[in-house]
Amino acid sequence: MKQSIGSRVKEARILAGLSQEELAAQSSLSKKTIARIENDKTVPYGYSVASVSKVLGLDMAELYETHDEKPVQLRWLKMSPFAFLIFPPLGVIAPLLIWYFYKEKAVIIDIIGRKIISAQLQWLAAFAFLYGYFYIPKYFPGVWPTPGTDTMWTLFAALYTINVVLILIMGYIQQGKSKN
Protein backbone atom coordinates (compact mmCIF):
# COMPACT_ATOMS: atom_id res chain seq x y z
CA MET A 1 0.00 0.00 0.00
CA LYS A 2 1.24 3.45 -0.85
CA GLN A 3 2.24 5.72 1.99
CA SER A 4 0.37 9.03 2.07
CA ILE A 5 2.09 12.38 1.74
CA GLY A 6 1.12 13.25 5.29
CA SER A 7 2.64 10.11 6.77
CA ARG A 8 5.84 10.65 4.74
CA VAL A 9 6.11 14.23 5.98
CA LYS A 10 5.47 13.16 9.58
CA GLU A 11 8.01 10.34 9.34
CA ALA A 12 10.65 12.63 7.84
CA ARG A 13 9.94 15.33 10.44
CA ILE A 14 10.38 12.85 13.30
CA LEU A 15 13.58 11.44 11.73
CA ALA A 16 14.89 15.00 11.44
CA GLY A 17 14.14 15.51 15.13
CA LEU A 18 11.81 18.44 14.54
CA SER A 19 8.53 19.29 16.22
CA GLN A 20 5.61 20.58 14.19
CA GLU A 21 6.33 24.06 15.52
CA GLU A 22 9.98 23.89 14.44
CA LEU A 23 9.07 22.59 10.99
CA ALA A 24 6.46 25.33 10.65
CA ALA A 25 8.99 28.02 11.62
CA GLN A 26 11.71 26.73 9.27
CA SER A 27 9.32 26.28 6.34
CA SER A 28 7.50 29.60 6.88
CA LEU A 29 4.18 27.79 7.22
CA SER A 30 1.76 27.75 10.12
CA LYS A 31 1.66 24.90 12.64
CA LYS A 32 -1.96 24.35 11.58
CA THR A 33 -0.87 23.80 7.97
CA ILE A 34 1.80 21.29 9.04
CA ALA A 35 -0.74 19.43 11.19
CA ARG A 36 -3.27 19.36 8.32
CA ILE A 37 -0.63 17.97 5.94
CA GLU A 38 0.50 15.28 8.40
CA ASN A 39 -3.11 14.25 9.15
CA ASP A 40 -3.93 14.04 5.43
CA LYS A 41 -6.54 16.78 5.75
CA THR A 42 -4.95 18.51 2.77
CA VAL A 43 -2.54 17.64 -0.03
CA PRO A 44 0.29 20.17 -0.15
CA TYR A 45 0.88 21.88 -3.49
CA GLY A 46 3.15 24.63 -4.71
CA TYR A 47 4.90 26.64 -2.05
CA SER A 48 3.85 24.41 0.86
CA VAL A 49 5.33 21.22 -0.54
CA ALA A 50 8.45 23.02 -1.76
CA SER A 51 9.06 24.54 1.68
CA VAL A 52 8.42 21.34 3.64
CA SER A 53 10.46 19.15 1.29
CA LYS A 54 13.38 21.62 1.36
CA VAL A 55 13.48 21.69 5.18
CA LEU A 56 13.15 17.90 5.45
CA GLY A 57 15.47 17.11 2.53
CA LEU A 58 12.78 15.26 0.58
CA ASP A 59 12.44 15.12 -3.19
CA MET A 60 9.29 17.06 -4.14
CA ALA A 61 8.34 14.72 -7.01
CA GLU A 62 8.65 11.60 -4.86
CA LEU A 63 6.70 13.25 -2.08
CA TYR A 64 3.86 14.06 -4.46
CA GLU A 65 3.95 10.70 -6.24
CA THR A 66 3.12 8.85 -3.03
CA HIS A 67 -0.37 10.28 -3.36
CA ASP A 68 -2.74 8.24 -5.54
CA GLU A 69 -4.35 11.20 -7.29
CA LYS A 70 -2.74 12.58 -10.44
CA PRO A 71 -4.04 15.80 -11.93
CA VAL A 72 -5.56 15.44 -15.40
CA GLN A 73 -3.36 18.35 -16.50
CA LEU A 74 -0.36 16.05 -16.12
CA ARG A 75 -1.68 13.94 -19.00
CA TRP A 76 -2.25 17.10 -21.04
CA LEU A 77 1.29 18.21 -20.29
CA LYS A 78 2.79 14.89 -21.37
CA MET A 79 0.84 14.89 -24.65
CA SER A 80 1.22 18.59 -25.50
CA PRO A 81 4.68 18.35 -27.12
CA PHE A 82 3.06 16.41 -29.97
CA ALA A 83 1.67 19.77 -31.12
CA PHE A 84 5.03 20.21 -32.91
CA LEU A 85 3.62 17.92 -35.61
CA ILE A 86 1.19 20.71 -36.57
CA PHE A 87 3.69 23.58 -36.35
CA PRO A 88 7.15 23.17 -34.77
CA PRO A 89 6.98 26.09 -32.26
CA LEU A 90 3.73 24.62 -30.85
CA GLY A 91 5.87 21.86 -29.35
CA VAL A 92 7.15 24.52 -26.94
CA ILE A 93 4.12 26.81 -26.73
CA ALA A 94 1.57 24.12 -25.77
CA PRO A 95 3.52 22.64 -22.82
CA LEU A 96 4.60 26.14 -21.78
CA LEU A 97 0.97 27.28 -21.48
CA ILE A 98 -0.10 24.19 -19.53
CA TRP A 99 2.93 24.46 -17.24
CA TYR A 100 2.36 28.19 -16.67
CA PHE A 101 -1.29 27.86 -15.71
CA TYR A 102 -1.08 24.62 -13.66
CA LYS A 103 2.40 24.59 -12.07
CA GLU A 104 0.96 25.80 -8.76
CA LYS A 105 -1.66 23.05 -8.71
CA ALA A 106 0.85 20.22 -8.41
CA VAL A 107 4.58 20.08 -7.95
CA ILE A 108 4.85 17.17 -10.36
CA ILE A 109 3.47 19.40 -13.14
CA ASP A 110 6.13 22.00 -12.35
CA ILE A 111 8.96 19.46 -12.38
CA ILE A 112 7.90 17.51 -15.48
CA GLY A 113 6.84 20.70 -17.27
CA ARG A 114 10.31 22.20 -16.90
CA LYS A 115 11.90 19.05 -18.33
CA ILE A 116 9.51 18.90 -21.28
CA ILE A 117 9.90 22.59 -22.10
CA SER A 118 13.70 22.31 -21.92
CA ALA A 119 13.76 19.30 -24.24
CA GLN A 120 11.37 20.94 -26.71
CA LEU A 121 13.40 24.18 -26.75
CA GLN A 122 16.50 22.16 -27.61
CA TRP A 123 14.65 20.35 -30.38
CA LEU A 124 13.29 23.64 -31.73
CA ALA A 125 16.80 25.12 -31.76
CA ALA A 126 18.05 22.14 -33.79
CA PHE A 127 15.07 22.51 -36.13
CA ALA A 128 15.75 26.24 -36.58
CA PHE A 129 19.42 25.56 -37.28
CA LEU A 130 18.60 22.99 -39.98
CA TYR A 131 15.92 25.23 -41.45
CA GLY A 132 18.41 28.09 -41.71
CA TYR A 133 21.10 25.80 -43.11
CA PHE A 134 18.85 24.65 -45.95
CA TYR A 135 17.00 27.89 -46.72
CA ILE A 136 19.67 30.60 -46.41
CA PRO A 137 21.41 29.47 -49.65
CA LYS A 138 18.03 29.62 -51.41
CA TYR A 139 17.60 33.33 -50.62
CA PHE A 140 21.28 34.32 -50.47
CA PRO A 141 23.08 32.38 -53.22
CA GLY A 142 26.79 31.95 -52.77
CA VAL A 143 26.79 31.97 -48.97
CA TRP A 144 27.55 28.25 -48.99
CA PRO A 145 26.79 25.40 -51.36
CA THR A 146 23.12 24.53 -51.62
CA PRO A 147 22.47 21.14 -49.98
CA GLY A 148 20.45 18.56 -51.83
CA THR A 149 16.70 18.26 -51.33
CA ASP A 150 16.99 14.56 -50.48
CA THR A 151 19.43 15.39 -47.70
CA MET A 152 17.12 18.08 -46.37
CA TRP A 153 14.05 15.84 -46.19
CA THR A 154 16.04 12.98 -44.67
CA LEU A 155 17.42 15.20 -41.91
CA PHE A 156 14.02 16.76 -41.16
CA ALA A 157 12.39 13.31 -41.05
CA ALA A 158 15.13 12.10 -38.69
CA LEU A 159 14.69 15.17 -36.48
CA TYR A 160 10.92 14.67 -36.28
CA THR A 161 11.35 10.95 -35.53
CA ILE A 162 13.85 11.70 -32.76
CA ASN A 163 11.42 14.16 -31.17
CA VAL A 164 8.51 11.69 -31.25
CA VAL A 165 10.69 8.98 -29.70
CA LEU A 166 11.97 11.36 -27.00
CA ILE A 167 8.42 12.45 -26.10
CA LEU A 168 7.33 8.82 -25.82
CA ILE A 169 10.39 7.88 -23.75
CA MET A 170 9.92 10.84 -21.37
CA GLY A 171 6.27 9.90 -20.87
CA TYR A 172 7.12 6.23 -20.34
CA ILE A 173 9.88 7.00 -17.80
CA GLN A 174 7.61 9.31 -15.81
CA GLN A 175 4.77 6.75 -15.94
CA GLY A 176 7.13 4.04 -14.72
CA LYS A 177 8.31 6.21 -11.81
CA SER A 178 4.75 6.89 -10.73
CA LYS A 179 3.87 3.16 -10.57
CA ASN A 180 6.59 2.41 -8.01
N, C-alpha and C positions, 0 to 999 in steps of 0.2 A: 504494500500500500504506500502511496506517495505521502511524504511528509508535507504538512501545510507550511505556508510561508511563516505564519505566526509561530509555529513550533520551532522552525529553523532559526528564526530571529531570537526566540527565547533561549534556545540551546546555545547559540553563539554568544549571546549576552552573558549567560551564566559561565560559559567557558572563558570569556574575557574577564570575568570577575567584576562585572559592572551591575549596579542596581538599575532599575528602570529610571530613576531620577538622574543618575549619572549618564546613562545612554541618552536620555532626553536632552540634557544640558550639552553634551558633546555633539549631538546631531542637530541641535537648534530646533527640536520638536518639543511638543508638550508631553508631559508624563501620561496624560490621557490618551494621546495618539499612540504612544508606545504600547500602552496597555491594550488598546483596541486592536493593534496589529498582532500582538502576542496572543490575544484571545480569539483571533480570527473573526473579529467583528467588522474588519475592513481589510481590503487588499491594498497594500501600499503601491502607489504609482508615482512616477515623476520624481519630484524633489524628495519626498519622504523615503522612498526606497533607495535613492542615491545616497542620502545622508546616513541612513542606518547601515547600509552595506559598506560605506566608506569607513565608518567608525569601527564596525565589527570585522572588517577585512574580508567581507563576502563578495563573491562575484554577482553583480546585479542580474545578469541573464539567468544564472543558475538559481538564484533566489526566486525569480519570477516563475521559472519553468517548473518549480515544484508544485505550482498551483495548477489544477486541472483545466481551468478555463483559459482559452486562447481567444483574443479578440479577432473578430472577423476581418478587421483591417490588416491583420498580419498576412492573411491569404491574399488580399488585394495587393499588399506591398510585394509579396513574393512573385506575383504574376505580372505586375506592372512593367517590369523591364521589357517584356515582350512587345510593348508598344513601339519599340525601335523598328519592328518589321513594317510598320505603317510609314514612319518617318523617323530617321535615326535620332534626332534630338529628343524625341518623345521617350526614348529609353532612359533618359535622365529626368525629363520634366515630370513624367507620371509618378515615379517613385519619390521624387522630391516633394511633390504636392501632398502625397499620402503621408510621407514622413513628417512634413511640416505641420499638418493639421492634426495628426494623431500621436506624435512622439510623447506628449504628456500623458496620454491615456495609459500607455504601457511601456515599461522600460525596454522590453524585448523589441518593440517597434523601433525605438530610438537606436538600439544597438544594431539590429539587422538592417535598418534603413540606411544608416551611415555606411555599412559595408556594401550594400547594393549600389548606392549612389556613387561611391568611390570607384567601384568596378565599372559602372556604366560610363563615368567620366573618362576613365582610361580608355575604354573601348571607343568612345566618341572621338577622343583625341587621335587614336590610331586611324579611325575612319576619315577624319578631317585631313590628316597627313596624306593618306592614300588618294583622297579626292583631289587635293592640291597637286600632288605629284603627277596625276594623270591629266588634269584639266588645265594646269598652267601652260604647258607647251601648246595646247590648242588655241589659247587666246594670246600668248606671247611667244610666237615661233622663234626658235633659236636659243631659248633659255637653256634647254637641255634636250637631248633627243626624245622624240615622241615615243612612248612605250606602245607596244602592240595592244590591240583591243582584246585579244584572247588573254593576255597576261592580266589586263585590268579586270576582266570579269572573273577570272580564276581567283585573283587575290580578294576581290570583294566577296565572292561566294565563300571563300575560306574564312574571311573575317566574320561574316554573318553566322557561319556554322560554329565558329569558336564561341561567339557570344551566346548562341542558343545553348550550347553544351555547358558553358559556364553558369548560365542562369539555372539550368536544370540541376547541376551539381550543387550550387549554393543552396537551392531549395531542398535537395535531398539531404545534404549534410545537416541543415538546420532541423529538418523533420526528424532525422535520426537522433539528434541531440535531445529533442523534446520527448522522445519515447522512453529514454532512459530514466 
